[in-house]
Amino acid sequence: MSSTERFGTYVYDAIKSRTWTQSTGLRTFTTLGQVAEDARVSNATAKKYLMHLVKMNLVATFPIGKRWVYQYIGDGRDI
């Protein structure tokens, strides 16, 4: 497994588990630091893979105040 696959999977799992609840379908917001902490990677690594997920339309990002927040928006297979 390459580092891209490994770290990308860690970040994907972290954003999904932090912002989406399967039982209720609720979607919440999270910060870069929280995702990095959950994935146990640096902020730079988390941002790199979050931006890949944004390009793939699996994650949304937008500003709230001075912070950018992230939200898992799904891939259609999670329902």
N, CA, C and O atoms as CSV, one atom per row, in Angstrom:
chain,resi,resn,atom,element,x,y,z
A,1,MET,N,N,0.844,-1.169,0.000
A,1,MET,CA,C,0.000,0.000,0.000
A,1,MET,C,C,0.890,1.233,0.000
A,1,MET,O,O,1.813,1.353,0.806
A,2,SER,N,N,0.601,2.133,-0.905
A,2,SER,CA,C,1.396,3.357,-0.983
A,2,SER,C,C,0.987,4.318,0.125
A,2,SER,O,O,-0.066,4.165,0.744
A,3,SER,N,N,1.831,5.304,0.362
A,3,SER,CA,C,1.505,6.294,1.394
A,3,SER,C,C,0.276,7.095,0.996
A,3,SER,O,O,-0.495,7.505,1.864
A,4,THR,N,N,0.076,7.326,-0.292
A,4,THR,CA,C,-1.114,8.045,-0.752
A,4,THR,C,C,-2.375,7.273,-0.389
A,4,THR,O,O,-3.339,7.855,0.109
A,5,GLU,N,N,-2.371,5.976,-0.632
A,5,GLU,CA,C,-3.534,5.147,-0.283
A,5,GLU,C,C,-3.737,5.111,1.220
A,5,GLU,O,O,-4.865,5.227,1.701
A,6,ARG,N,N,-2.665,4.954,1.952
A,6,ARG,CA,C,-2.771,4.830,3.403
A,6,ARG,C,C,-3.267,6.130,4.040
A,6,ARG,O,O,-4.262,6.121,4.765
A,7,PHE,N,N,-2.584,7.244,3.777
A,7,PHE,CA,C,-2.962,8.508,4.395
A,7,PHE,C,C,-4.294,9.022,3.853
A,7,PHE,O,O,-5.088,9.593,4.600
A,8,GLY,N,N,-4.542,8.823,2.567
A,8,GLY,CA,C,-5.822,9.216,1.993
A,8,GLY,C,C,-6.975,8.479,2.638
A,8,GLY,O,O,-8.028,9.064,2.888
A,9,THR,N,N,-6.785,7.202,2.910
A,9,THR,CA,C,-7.810,6.404,3.579
A,9,THR,C,C,-8.006,6.867,5.008
A,9,THR,O,O,-9.141,6.941,5.478
A,10,TYR,N,N,-6.931,7.179,5.710
A,10,TYR,CA,C,-7.044,7.678,7.083
A,10,TYR,C,C,-7.857,8.974,7.133
A,10,TYR,O,O,-8.732,9.134,7.983
A,11,VAL,N,N,-7.560,9.891,6.220
A,11,VAL,CA,C,-8.259,11.168,6.195
A,11,VAL,C,C,-9.720,10.971,5.796
A,11,VAL,O,O,-10.608,11.582,6.390
A,12,TYR,N,N,-9.979,10.131,4.805
A,12,TYR,CA,C,-11.352,9.847,4.383
A,12,TYR,C,C,-12.164,9.261,5.537
A,12,TYR,O,O,-13.288,9.694,5.790
A,13,ASP,N,N,-11.604,8.291,6.226
A,13,ASP,CA,C,-12.302,7.681,7.357
A,13,ASP,C,C,-12.544,8.688,8.474
A,13,ASP,O,O,-13.599,8.673,9.109
A,14,ALA,N,N,-11.575,9.560,8.716
A,14,ALA,CA,C,-11.705,10.556,9.786
A,14,ALA,C,C,-12.800,11.566,9.472
A,14,ALA,O,O,-13.616,11.879,10.340
A,15,ILE,N,N,-12.833,12.079,8.251
A,15,ILE,CA,C,-13.855,13.073,7.898
A,15,ILE,C,C,-15.234,12.437,7.888
A,15,ILE,O,O,-16.209,13.054,8.315
A,16,LYS,N,N,-15.315,11.228,7.410
A,16,LYS,CA,C,-16.617,10.551,7.354
A,16,LYS,C,C,-17.135,10.250,8.755
A,16,LYS,O,O,-18.305,10.497,9.046
A,17,SER,N,N,-16.292,9.728,9.611
A,17,SER,CA,C,-16.752,9.376,10.959
A,17,SER,C,C,-17.050,10.609,11.796
A,17,SER,O,O,-17.926,10.566,12.660
A,18,ARG,N,N,-16.341,11.706,11.560
A,18,ARG,CA,C,-16.557,12.917,12.355
A,18,ARG,C,C,-17.780,13.702,11.899
A,18,ARG,O,O,-18.427,14.343,12.727
A,19,THR,N,N,-18.121,13.675,10.610
A,19,THR,CA,C,-19.175,14.565,10.119
A,19,THR,C,C,-20.443,13.871,9.653
A,19,THR,O,O,-21.399,14.555,9.287
A,20,TRP,N,N,-20.497,12.543,9.650
A,20,TRP,CA,C,-21.691,11.868,9.139
A,20,TRP,C,C,-22.084,10.743,10.072
A,20,TRP,O,O,-21.254,9.921,10.461
A,21,THR,N,N,-23.360,10.714,10.427
A,21,THR,CA,C,-23.897,9.653,11.268
A,21,THR,C,C,-24.855,8.830,10.430
A,21,THR,O,O,-25.889,9.338,9.995
A,22,GLN,N,N,-24.531,7.572,10.198
A,22,GLN,CA,C,-25.335,6.736,9.316
A,22,GLN,C,C,-26.737,6.508,9.866
A,22,GLN,O,O,-27.706,6.514,9.107
A,23,SER,N,N,-26.854,6.308,11.161
A,23,SER,CA,C,-28.163,5.990,11.727
A,23,SER,C,C,-29.167,7.134,11.583
A,23,SER,O,O,-30.354,6.890,11.368
A,24,THR,N,N,-28.706,8.369,11.700
A,24,THR,CA,C,-29.614,9.514,11.601
A,24,THR,C,C,-29.475,10.267,10.286
A,24,THR,O,O,-30.377,11.017,9.911
A,25,GLY,N,N,-28.385,10.086,9.593
A,25,GLY,CA,C,-28.143,10.807,8.354
A,25,GLY,C,C,-27.722,12.248,8.558
A,25,GLY,O,O,-27.634,13.011,7.596
A,26,LEU,N,N,-27.459,12.632,9.808
A,26,LEU,CA,C,-27.047,14.005,10.097
A,26,LEU,C,C,-25.633,14.264,9.605
A,26,LEU,O,O,-24.755,13.405,9.691
A,27,ARG,N,N,-25.440,15.456,9.091
A,27,ARG,CA,C,-24.119,15.871,8.626
A,27,ARG,C,C,-23.719,17.112,9.388
A,27,ARG,O,O,-24.467,18.090,9.424
A,28,THR,N,N,-22.536,17.086,10.004
A,28,THR,CA,C,-22.040,18.214,10.781
A,28,THR,C,C,-20.779,18.754,10.128
A,28,THR,O,O,-20.337,18.246,9.098
A,29,PHE,N,N,-20.203,19.789,10.732
A,29,PHE,CA,C,-18.988,20.410,10.218
A,29,PHE,C,C,-17.812,20.047,11.103
A,29,PHE,O,O,-17.982,19.715,12.277
A,30,THR,N,N,-16.619,20.112,10.531
A,30,THR,CA,C,-15.404,19.881,11.296
A,30,THR,C,C,-14.279,20.745,10.729
A,30,THR,O,O,-14.367,21.247,9.609
A,31,THR,N,N,-13.237,20.904,11.513
A,31,THR,CA,C,-12.092,21.705,11.089
A,31,THR,C,C,-10.955,20.801,10.624
A,31,THR,O,O,-10.959,19.593,10.859
A,32,LEU,N,N,-10.007,21.407,9.975
A,32,LEU,CA,C,-8.827,20.688,9.503
A,32,LEU,C,C,-8.088,20.029,10.661
A,32,LEU,O,O,-7.695,18.866,10.566
A,33,GLY,N,N,-7.900,20.763,11.748
A,33,GLY,CA,C,-7.179,20.232,12.904
A,33,GLY,C,C,-7.842,19.010,13.506
A,33,GLY,O,O,-7.158,18.078,13.931
A,34,GLN,N,N,-9.169,19.002,13.547
A,34,GLN,CA,C,-9.886,17.856,14.092
A,34,GLN,C,C,-9.722,16.625,13.202
A,34,GLN,O,O,-9.554,15.510,13.696
A,35,VAL,N,N,-9.773,16.838,11.893
A,35,VAL,CA,C,-9.581,15.720,10.961
A,35,VAL,C,C,-8.161,15.187,11.079
A,35,VAL,O,O,-7.957,13.974,11.130
A,36,ALA,N,N,-7.178,16.081,11.124
A,36,ALA,CA,C,-5.780,15.665,11.243
A,36,ALA,C,C,-5.559,14.874,12.528
A,36,ALA,O,O,-4.852,13.867,12.526
A,37,GLU,N,N,-6.163,15.328,13.624
A,37,GLU,CA,C,-6.022,14.633,14.902
A,37,GLU,C,C,-6.642,13.234,14.841
A,37,GLU,O,O,-6.035,12.264,15.296
A,38,ASP,N,N,-7.838,13.133,14.284
A,38,ASP,CA,C,-8.502,11.833,14.171
A,38,ASP,C,C,-7.742,10.874,13.249
A,38,ASP,O,O,-7.660,9.675,13.517
A,39,ALA,N,N,-7.192,11.417,12.165
A,39,ALA,CA,C,-6.463,10.587,11.202
A,39,ALA,C,C,-5.022,10.319,11.638
A,39,ALA,O,O,-4.335,9.476,11.062
A,40,ARG,N,N,-4.573,11.050,12.666
A,40,ARG,CA,C,-3.202,10.943,13.178
A,40,ARG,C,C,-2.155,11.243,12.109
A,40,ARG,O,O,-1.172,10.526,11.924
A,41,VAL,N,N,-2.433,12.364,11.408
A,41,VAL,CA,C,-1.487,12.866,10.408
A,41,VAL,C,C,-1.288,14.351,10.681
A,41,VAL,O,O,-2.004,14.935,11.494
A,42,SER,N,N,-0.321,14.964,10.007
A,42,SER,CA,C,-0.092,16.402,10.180
A,42,SER,C,C,-1.209,17.192,9.505
A,42,SER,O,O,-1.947,16.665,8.673
A,43,ASN,N,N,-1.320,18.464,9.879
A,43,ASN,CA,C,-2.312,19.330,9.247
A,43,ASN,C,C,-2.079,19.440,7.745
A,43,ASN,O,O,-3.033,19.446,6.967
A,44,ALA,N,N,-0.821,19.528,7.338
A,44,ALA,CA,C,-0.503,19.642,5.913
A,44,ALA,C,C,-0.943,18.396,5.147
A,44,ALA,O,O,-1.491,18.500,4.050
A,45,THR,N,N,-0.705,17.233,5.717
A,45,THR,CA,C,-1.113,15.987,5.073
A,45,THR,C,C,-2.627,15.890,5.008
A,45,THR,O,O,-3.181,15.503,3.979
A,46,ALA,N,N,-3.298,16.238,6.092
A,46,ALA,CA,C,-4.762,16.201,6.109
A,46,ALA,C,C,-5.329,17.151,5.054
A,46,ALA,O,O,-6.265,16.791,4.340
A,47,LYS,N,N,-4.776,18.349,4.952
A,47,LYS,CA,C,-5.270,19.328,3.974
A,47,LYS,C,C,-5.079,18.813,2.554
A,47,LYS,O,O,-5.960,18.966,1.709
A,48,LYS,N,N,-3.937,18.207,2.295
A,48,LYS,CA,C,-3.647,17.673,0.963
A,48,LYS,C,C,-4.710,16.663,0.544
A,48,LYS,O,O,-5.237,16.739,-0.566
A,49,TYR,N,N,-5.021,15.728,1.416
A,49,TYR,CA,C,-5.983,14.688,1.063
A,49,TYR,C,C,-7.421,15.178,1.141
A,49,TYR,O,O,-8.276,14.671,0.415
A,50,LEU,N,N,-7.714,16.151,2.003
A,50,LEU,CA,C,-9.052,16.756,2.007
A,50,LEU,C,C,-9.312,17.470,0.682
A,50,LEU,O,O,-10.424,17.417,0.158
A,51,MET,N,N,-8.303,18.131,0.144
A,51,MET,CA,C,-8.475,18.822,-1.135
A,51,MET,C,C,-8.710,17.828,-2.270
A,51,MET,O,O,-9.448,18.125,-3.210
A,52,HIS,N,N,-8.084,16.644,-2.189
A,52,HIS,CA,C,-8.375,15.589,-3.172
A,52,HIS,C,C,-9.839,15.165,-3.053
A,52,HIS,O,O,-10.518,14.978,-4.063
A,53,LEU,N,N,-10.320,15.015,-1.824
A,53,LEU,CA,C,-11.715,14.612,-1.606
A,53,LEU,C,C,-12.683,15.700,-2.060
A,53,LEU,O,O,-13.775,15.394,-2.540
A,54,VAL,N,N,-12.300,16.956,-1.916
A,54,VAL,CA,C,-13.135,18.061,-2.402
A,54,VAL,C,C,-13.235,17.992,-3.924
A,54,VAL,O,O,-14.320,18.151,-4.483
A,55,LYS,N,N,-12.114,17.756,-4.593
A,55,LYS,CA,C,-12.114,17.647,-6.055
A,55,LYS,C,C,-12.953,16.473,-6.545
A,55,LYS,O,O,-13.503,16.511,-7.645
A,56,MET,N,N,-13.048,15.426,-5.719
A,56,MET,CA,C,-13.837,14.247,-6.074
A,56,MET,C,C,-15.309,14.403,-5.673
A,56,MET,O,O,-16.101,13.477,-5.845
A,57,ASN,N,N,-15.670,15.563,-5.142
A,57,ASN,CA,C,-17.030,15.863,-4.686
A,57,ASN,C,C,-17.522,14.916,-3.600
A,57,ASN,O,O,-18.702,14.567,-3.560
A,58,LEU,N,N,-16.625,14.508,-2.731
A,58,LEU,CA,C,-16.992,13.705,-1.569
A,58,LEU,C,C,-17.040,14.552,-0.309
A,58,LEU,O,O,-17.679,14.178,0.674
A,59,VAL,N,N,-16.359,15.702,-0.341
A,59,VAL,CA,C,-16.281,16.600,0.809
A,59,VAL,C,C,-16.552,18.019,0.321
A,59,VAL,O,O,-16.100,18.419,-0.752
A,60,ALA,N,N,-17.299,18.773,1.130
A,60,ALA,CA,C,-17.544,20.193,0.844
A,60,ALA,C,C,-16.735,21.022,1.828
A,60,ALA,O,O,-16.500,20.595,2.959
A,61,THR,N,N,-16.312,22.191,1.406
A,61,THR,CA,C,-15.582,23.104,2.274
A,61,THR,C,C,-16.084,24.520,2.049
A,61,THR,O,O,-16.365,24.918,0.918
A,62,PHE,N,N,-16.192,25.268,3.122
A,62,PHE,CA,C,-16.622,26.654,3.035
A,62,PHE,C,C,-16.250,27.380,4.316
A,62,PHE,O,O,-16.011,26.750,5.347
A,63,PRO,N,N,-16.201,28.732,4.250
A,63,PRO,CA,C,-15.790,29.493,5.430
A,63,PRO,C,C,-16.951,29.736,6.392
A,63,PRO,O,O,-18.082,29.987,5.975
A,64,ILE,N,N,-16.650,29.658,7.665
A,64,ILE,CA,C,-17.540,30.121,8.724
A,64,ILE,C,C,-16.673,31.033,9.582
A,64,ILE,O,O,-15.797,30.574,10.316
A,65,GLY,N,N,-16.931,32.328,9.477
A,65,GLY,CA,C,-16.069,33.289,10.145
A,65,GLY,C,C,-14.699,33.284,9.496
A,65,GLY,O,O,-14.580,33.418,8.278
A,66,LYS,N,N,-13.666,33.129,10.307
A,66,LYS,CA,C,-12.296,33.096,9.802
A,66,LYS,C,C,-11.808,31.686,9.513
A,66,LYS,O,O,-10.705,31.507,8.996
A,67,ARG,N,N,-12.607,30.693,9.837
A,67,ARG,CA,C,-12.197,29.296,9.644
A,67,ARG,C,C,-12.873,28.670,8.452
A,67,ARG,O,O,-14.004,29.009,8.103
A,68,TRP,N,N,-12.167,27.759,7.841
A,68,TRP,CA,C,-12.753,26.927,6.803
A,68,TRP,C,C,-13.170,25.637,7.472
A,68,TRP,O,O,-12.415,25.057,8.252
A,69,VAL,N,N,-14.369,25.192,7.165
A,69,VAL,CA,C,-14.866,23.939,7.727
A,69,VAL,C,C,-15.088,22.939,6.596
A,69,VAL,O,O,-15.200,23.304,5.425
A,70,TYR,N,N,-15.146,21.694,6.976
A,70,TYR,CA,C,-15.287,20.601,6.016
A,70,TYR,C,C,-16.482,19.758,6.416
A,70,TYR,O,O,-16.833,19.661,7.592
A,71,GLN,N,N,-17.103,19.146,5.406
A,71,GLN,CA,C,-18.254,18.299,5.658
A,71,GLN,C,C,-18.273,17.184,4.624
A,71,GLN,O,O,-18.134,17.430,3.426
A,72,TYR,N,N,-18.446,15.963,5.097
A,72,TYR,CA,C,-18.582,14.820,4.208
A,72,TYR,C,C,-19.948,14.908,3.543
A,72,TYR,O,O,-20.961,15.002,4.236
A,73,ILE,N,N,-19.998,14.878,2.225
A,73,ILE,CA,C,-21.283,14.955,1.537
A,73,ILE,C,C,-21.663,13.654,0.865
A,73,ILE,O,O,-22.746,13.550,0.290
A,74,GLY,N,N,-20.800,12.670,0.926
A,74,GLY,CA,C,-21.158,11.329,0.488
A,74,GLY,C,C,-20.827,11.011,-0.938
A,74,GLY,O,O,-20.514,11.877,-1.756
A,75,ASP,N,N,-20.910,9.731,-1.201
A,75,ASP,CA,C,-20.619,9.238,-2.547
A,75,ASP,C,C,-21.788,8.462,-3.121
A,75,ASP,O,O,-21.647,7.819,-4.162
A,76,GLY,N,N,-22.943,8.507,-2.465
A,76,GLY,CA,C,-24.118,7.806,-2.970
A,76,GLY,C,C,-24.219,6.368,-2.543
A,76,GLY,O,O,-25.259,5.737,-2.735
A,77,ARG,N,N,-23.160,5.831,-1.966
A,77,ARG,CA,C,-23.179,4.429,-1.525
A,77,ARG,C,C,-23.380,4.298,-0.030
A,77,ARG,O,O,-23.370,3.186,0.498
A,78,ASP,N,N,-23.565,5.425,0.669
A,78,ASP,CA,C,-23.652,5.370,2.113
A,78,ASP,C,C,-25.083,5.367,2.625
A,78,ASP,O,O,-25.295,5.403,3.837
A,79,ILE,N,N,-26.049,5.326,1.757
A,79,ILE,CA,C,-27.451,5.348,2.193
A,79,ILE,C,C,-28.009,3.946,2.253
A,79,ILE,O,O,-29.176,3.761,2.600
